[in-house]
């Protein structure tokens, strides 16, 4: 399945719920996010994590291979009065100088990378004692819930979509850190409900890899119409309370 999130940058920016405030609060309590630190957000997309780091005093570079996504991140940063350095590049070959960052972070995207190469590049970019952190904010498929019904509909329209039923934790990420030469590996996780209006949930799903990032426009429209009917029929509450899990794992460069 070929995925291009640049095709759905507008929906992505408008409707994908960013990482919750508690995520950034935990990073601060753990000493992983500090005022004035240099941070690189890999696969930054529309800036969900980069903006959260910058709002808490970090000097942040946002890196993504899709120019349309970076344009959305830049617009959001300007609206919020925050400074982000935009870099159009891949996580495996950033072109950036080594030992330049205190934190390299990848939110909702580590699985899209050539993971051994991305880990090696992150290690090169980090200062000694710096941190590589992978984070996810995943919806949860619960029996009879809106996520399960939505995922089943995605699979009906795109059987090649590989992510149904997947949510953190991701054990392979621990191994990636160890194989990449990182130590002192730790993790945390918590669950929370995210309110989505019907319109926003439809936009969130259009912005997923299984729909607008991989299907042609006419098939996206067909899915969206059926999704709207499903929500109105089976999940009339508006807004919806969509269960999510927030999870992070990190390691330290010696």
N, C-alpha and C positions, 0 to 999 in steps of 0.2 A: 504494500500500500504506500503510495507516494503522498507525502504530507507537506503542505506549504501553508504555514500559519499566516503568512503575509496576505493570503487571499481572504482571510477573515479578521483582519486587524481591527476593523471598526467594531464588530460585535465583541471581539476579544477585549478591547479597551472599555466598552460600555457595560458589559454584562458579566465578565468573569470576576467573581468575588476574590479580592486579594487576600493575602495572608492576614490573619486577624491580629489586632494589637497585642494580644497575649503572646504571640510568637516573638515579636520584637522585644517585649518586656522580658521574656525568658532569656533571650540572647544577652540582654543587658545584665541581668542578674548573674549569668554565668561568666561574664567578662568577655564574651565573644563579640560584643558590639560596644564600642567605646567612642566617646567624643574625639574627633580628629583622626581616627584611624583611616587607613587607605583600604578600600574594599572594591572588589571586582565582582559584578553580577554576571555570571555566564548564562547565555540563553535568556537574556533579560526580558524579552518580549516587550510588552507595553509598560514595563517599569514597576510592576507590583512590588518586588522586593527592593529594587534600587531606590525607589522613592521612600520606602519605609526606613531604609538605612540612612538616607540623606536627611530625612526629617529629624533623625536622632543624632545628627552631628557628624556623621561619617563623610569622608571625601570619596565619592562613588563614581566608578566607571561602569557603564551599562553596555554589555557586548551582546550582539545578536547578528546572525547572518541575514536577516530579513530587514531591508530598509524601511518597509512599511510599518513594521513593528516599532523600530526605533523612532520613527516620525511620531507615532502615537505617544511613546514615552517622553519625547522631547516636548510635545504639546502639553502633556500632563504636568511635567516638571515646571514649565513656564507658568501654567495656571496656578500652581502651588507656590511659586516663588522659590523653587529649589534648584540647585545646580547639579546637573549630571553631565559627565563626559560620555559622549556617544561613540561607540566603536563598532563598525560593521565588519565582523570577522567571525570565524568559527572557533569553538571552544578548544579544539585540538591544535590550532595554529593561530594564536592571537596576534603574533607580530609585536607583542609588548616586551619591554625590557624585563629581565629577571630580577628576582628579589625585590619587587616593588610594592607588594601588597601585604597587609596584615591578615586579610580575610578574602578568600575566594569562595563564592557561594553559588549554588545552582538550585534554583527553585522550580520544581515541577518539570524538569527537563533532562536530568542525568541519563535517563533511558534512551534519549534521542542521540546521544553522543557515541563516538568510538571510545568506550569508557577507559580502557588502559591508556590510550593516547591523551585523553582529557585529564586523567589523573596525573600523568607525567608532566603535562603542560602546567597544571595548577601548582605542582610541587616546584617547578622552575620559577614560577611567578611569585611565589610566597617568600617572604623573609623567614629566616630561621625562627622557629616558634610560632609561625603563622598557621592559620586554620583553613582547611578545606571542609566545607559544610554542604551537604545535600539536604534539601527540604522538600516536603510534599504537603499539599492541602487537598486531600482527596475526598470526593463524595463517597458515601458508604451505601452499598447495596444491601438493604434490609428487606426481609420477606414481606411482600405486599406493599412496599413503599414506592414512592414516585421514582426513585433512582432505578429500582429494578424494572419498572414498567418502561422507563425511558431507555435504559440500556437494551432491553429486548427490542424496542422499536428501532434503535440504531442498527442492531444486528439484522433486522429485517431489511433495512435499506442498504446496509453495507456489511455483508457477512465477513469481509476481510478485516474488519476492525478488531484489533487484538487485545483491547484493554477492558473488556467486560469483566466485572467482578473483582478487578484488581484495586487494592488499596494498601497503603503503608501498614506495617513496616516492610522494607525490602531487604532481605538478608544479604543479597548479592552486593549491596552498597558497602556493607562492612568489609567484605572481602576485597572490594575495589580499593578501599582505603589502606588495608594492610598490604596488598600487593603493590600499591603505589608508593610504599615507603613511609606511610603515616603511622603515628603511634598515639597513645593516650585516647583511644577511640571511645566515644560516649554517644548517647542518644537520649531523646525525650519524645513524648507523645501525649496528646490529649484530644478529646472529642468535643465538638460543639455543633449546634444547629445554626444554619445560615438562612435568613429569610430571603426568599426569592418570590417576586410577583410572577404570575404566569408569563408575562411578556419577557421578564428578565431571565427566567429559566429557559424559555425557548431560545433567547439570544445566547445564553451560556452554552447550550447544547449545539447550536449552530457553530459556535466558536471552538468546538472540540475537534480533535484529530479525525474522528469518524464521520464528520458531516462536512462542513464548508471547507475545511482544510484539505479534503481529499476527494470530494464529490463535485461533479459539474453543477452549475447553478440550477438547472431544471430539476435535478434530483434533490438538491437542497430544498427547493421550494415544495416539492412533493412531501418530503419528510416533515418539513415545518408545518404544513397544513394538517397532516395526520397527528403530529405531536400536539398541536393546539386542540384538536378534537378530543384526543386522549385526556389531556389535562382537564378540559371542561366537563367531560363525562365522569371520569374516575377520581379526580382530585380537585374538586370544586373550590376548596379553601384557597383564598388568595389574600395574603401571600402564603406560600408554602414554607414549611420548616424542613430544610434539607440537611440531613445529618452529614457531618464531615469529620475527618480525622486529620489533625495537624501533627506532623512527625519530622524530626530532624536527626541526622547522624553526622558526626564530625570527627576529624583527626588532626593531629598536630605534626607539622614538619619539624624534624629534629634540628 
